[in-house]
Amino acid sequence: MVRRTCSTHTERNTHMTATTTERPTQTVETTATQATTTDTQTEANRLTFAVAMIAVMFAVMVMAVVGAVTGIPTLMFASSVLAAITMGVGIYTGVNLLEAR
């Protein structure tokens, strides 16, 4: 039996059989610290987005109040459209935040 060794693999030739190549296996392990860091970052990003959506909601509310007080229909229509969009995104984000916990 002939055995040749290289830095990347070992070849073993036996009598009248096929060549088998053995390669060292590499395992990648994720540590609990990496997983915790990723989860914390993801949660922080979601929370930041939720806070931003709350700020947008307050801006739209102010816009709606100004539109109602001044009686400008364009401002009231724009605030209602933005309010509907903000409400949808806010509900979706809130559900995702609750699911993540």
MARVOVEX-116241 format. One record per residue (C-alpha): x, y, z; residue in one letter. Coordinates in steps of 0.05 Angstrom, whole numbers, padded with zeros to 5 digits, always signed. Layout:
<atoms>
XYZA;...
</atoms>
This chain:
<atoms>
+00000+00000+00000M;+00026+00069-00020V;+00008+00129+00021R;+00023+00201+00000R;+00009+00259+00046T;-00001+00331+00025C;-00022+00392+00065S;-00092+00390+00037T;-00107+00316+00030H;-00082+00246+00038T;-00086+00196-00019E;-00086+00122-00005R;-00076+00073-00061N;-00091+00000-00047T;-00080-00061-00090H;-00126-00064-00150M;-00179-00018-00120T;-00200+00053-00135A;-00164+00112-00104T;-00197+00141-00043T;-00185+00212-00025T;-00190+00233+00048E;-00197+00307+00063R;-00197+00338+00131P;-00265+00365+00150T;-00276+00434+00176Q;-00332+00450+00223T;-00359+00520+00234V;-00391+00531+00301E;-00432+00591+00319T;-00425+00611+00390T;-00481+00634+00435A;-00449+00703+00439T;-00454+00713+00364Q;-00526+00691+00362A;-00543+00737+00421T;-00508+00796+00388T;-00546+00785+00323T;-00613+00780+00360D;-00599+00843+00399T;-00581+00882+00336Q;-00643+00857+00300T;-00687+00876+00359E;-00655+00945+00364A;-00667+00956+00290N;-00740+00937+00297R;-00749+00981+00358L;-00716+01040+00323T;-00763+01031+00264F;-00823+01028+00310A;-00801+01093+00344V;-00793+01126+00276A;-00863+01103+00256M;-00891+01133+00319I;-00858+01199+00302A;-00888+01197+00232V;-00956+01182+00263M;-00952+01244+00307F;-00931+01287+00247A;-00990+01261+00207V;-01037+01276+00266M;-01011+01347+00270V;-01020+01354+00195M;-01092+01329+00201A;-01108+01377+00258V;-01079+01436+00218V;-01119+01415+00157G;-01183+01410+00198A;-01173+01477+00232V;-01156+01515+00169T;-01206+01477+00126G;-01157+01461+00070I;-01184+01398+00035P;-01118+01380+00002T;-01082+01378+00069L;-01137+01336+00100M;-01137+01287+00042F;-01061+01281+00043A;-01061+01270+00118S;-01114+01215+00113S;-01074+01178+00059V;-01010+01184+00100L;-01048+01162+00163A;-01073+01099+00128A;-01003+01082+00104I;-00972+01096+00172T;-01025+01055+00207M;-01013+00995+00162G;-00938+00997+00171V;-00944+01010+00245G;-00990+00950+00256I;-00945+00905+00215Y;-00884+00927+00254T;-00919+00919+00320G;-00940+00849+00304V;-00869+00831+00283N;-00842+00861+00348L;-00890+00820+00389L;-00875+00756+00350E;-00800+00766+00360A;-00808+00763+00436R;
</atoms>
